[in-house]
Amino acid sequence: MTFLVAAVAVVPFLTSITAFAPTQRIVRATPVLFMAETVTVEETNADATDKMKKSIDSLYLNMNSVRTGRASPAILDRVRAQYYGTETPISQMATISVPSAQQLMVDPFDKTALGDIERAIVDADIGLTPQNDGSVIRLNIPALTEDRRKEMMKQCKAIGEEGKVAIRNIRRKAVETIKKLEKSSDIGEDESKMAQDKIQKMTDKNVKEVDDIVDRKEKEVMTV
C-alpha cells in the first residue's frame, strides 16, 4: 500500500533572474510540475536499514581515529592529502605498514606526494609527528599515560552516544512515516504495529552493535 506524501504543485513563472557575473543576462523559467511521491512500508524499512548501516560504518571510522598505544593503519583512515588538486585518502596514495608495535610506516606510490602526505598528517591533528626521510614517512606511537587513557575512554563513550542518537533519530522518522500510513488508512493497525516492531528490532540490534564496538575499543585503549 502507498501513502501520498506530496501533493501536485505548480511553480509559477519566474519573470526574470539577474546574474551579475561575468555579464548581466536574463534567465526565464518555464512552469515545473512536481509529481507526487509515494512511500511504502517496504521502502521505509529499506531506507532505515540503509541509514543505520551508514551510521555504523561512520562509527567504525570515528572509533578508528581514536589513538591507542599500539600502531594501527586505521589511525590514518580519516587523513586526506591534496593529490593533483583532489583530496585523497592517504591509504589510496601509499602502503601503510606496521614495522613494530609502536611505529607506522607510510610508503607513497608516488614519491612526489611525500610532502603532501606529511602535511596532511600534521594538519589532521592526530597527535603524531611524521618523520620524513625523503623516501618514507615514519610515525612513532607514544605510549599512553593513565590520564590519556581515561581521556580516550571518554572520547569512545561520546562517539558511541553520537552513534546511538543517530540510529534512534532514524527510528523516529521511520515510525512517523508508518503512523502516517496508518492514519491515512493506507495500511491497517496490525500492519502498522508489525512494521513498527520491525523497526524497533532493527534499532535494538544496531544500538547493541554500537555498545559492542565501544566495549572493544575501550579494552584496546586500556591494554598496556
Secondary structure as the mmCIF struct_conf table of DSSP 4:
data_model
#
loop_
_struct_conf.conf_type_id
_struct_conf.id
_struct_conf.beg_label_comp_id
_struct_conf.beg_label_asym_id
_struct_conf.beg_label_seq_id
_struct_conf.end_label_comp_id
_struct_conf.end_label_asym_id
_struct_conf.end_label_seq_id
STRN STRN1 PHE A 3 LEU A 4
BEND BEND1 ALA A 6 ALA A 6
STRN STRN2 ALA A 9 VAL A 11
HELX_LH_PP_P HELX_LH_PP_P1 PRO A 12 LEU A 14
STRN STRN3 ILE A 17 ALA A 19
BEND BEND2 ALA A 21 THR A 23
STRN STRN4 ARG A 25 VAL A 27
HELX_LH_PP_P HELX_LH_PP_P2 ALA A 29 PRO A 31
STRN STRN5 VAL A 32 PHE A 34
HELX_LH_PP_P HELX_LH_PP_P3 MET A 35 ALA A 36
STRN STRN6 THR A 38 VAL A 39
HELX_RH_AL_P HELX_RH_AL_P1 VAL A 41 ASN A 64
TURN_TY1_P TURN_TY1_P1 SER A 65 SER A 65
BEND BEND3 VAL A 66 VAL A 66
BEND BEND4 GLY A 69 ARG A 70
HELX_RH_3T_P HELX_RH_3T_P1 PRO A 73 LEU A 76
TURN_TY1_P TURN_TY1_P2 ASP A 77 ARG A 78
STRN STRN7 ARG A 80 TYR A 83
TURN_TY1_P TURN_TY1_P3 TYR A 84 GLY A 85
STRN STRN8 THR A 86 PRO A 89
HELX_RH_3T_P HELX_RH_3T_P2 ILE A 90 GLN A 92
TURN_TY1_P TURN_TY1_P4 MET A 93 MET A 93
STRN STRN9 ALA A 94 SER A 100
TURN_TY1_P TURN_TY1_P5 ALA A 101 GLN A 102
STRN STRN10 GLN A 103 PRO A 108
BEND BEND5 PHE A 109 ASP A 110
HELX_RH_3T_P HELX_RH_3T_P3 LYS A 111 ALA A 113
HELX_RH_AL_P HELX_RH_AL_P2 LEU A 114 ASP A 123
TURN_TY1_P TURN_TY1_P6 ALA A 124 ASP A 125
BEND BEND6 GLY A 127 GLY A 127
STRN STRN11 PRO A 130 ASN A 132
BEND BEND7 GLY A 134 SER A 135
STRN STRN12 ILE A 137 ASN A 140
HELX_LH_PP_P HELX_LH_PP_P4 PRO A 142 THR A 145
HELX_RH_AL_P HELX_RH_AL_P3 GLU A 146 LYS A 183
TURN_TY1_P TURN_TY1_P7 SER A 184 SER A 185
BEND BEND8 ASP A 186 ILE A 187
HELX_RH_AL_P HELX_RH_AL_P4 GLU A 189 MET A 222
#
